[in-house]
């Protein structure tokens, strides 16, 4: 597998009950909102950043509200097609419908997910430039 396609942690994704409360809380810790958007279904999504730590938060009424309620960790991808082929050929389970996209950031993102040995969701994400 060509691991040079993975350049590090991109973000940690977590559902939240209230976007505004989340913004106030994390801004109090020194985070700044670096991007606001919504899913195609209209669900509010924000990205907050402090130094190299980025949180992706989306509003979800079904948020668990306890420790361990992080939805996924996302690793930054350079070439999503090549990385997808490598991960698939290595036998890792693909838990998305192949490479998917969302209209986040200026030109969108392309991503896919796999599942770790304990059921954790790992997203490989390329921000389109």
Secondary structure, 3 states (H helix, E strand, C coil): CCHHHEEEEEEEEEEECCHHHHHHHHHHCCCEEEEEEECCCCCEEEEEEECCEEEEEEECCCCCCCCCCEEEEEEEECCHHHHHHHHHHCCCCECCCCCEEECCCCCCEEEEEEECCCCCEEEEEEECC
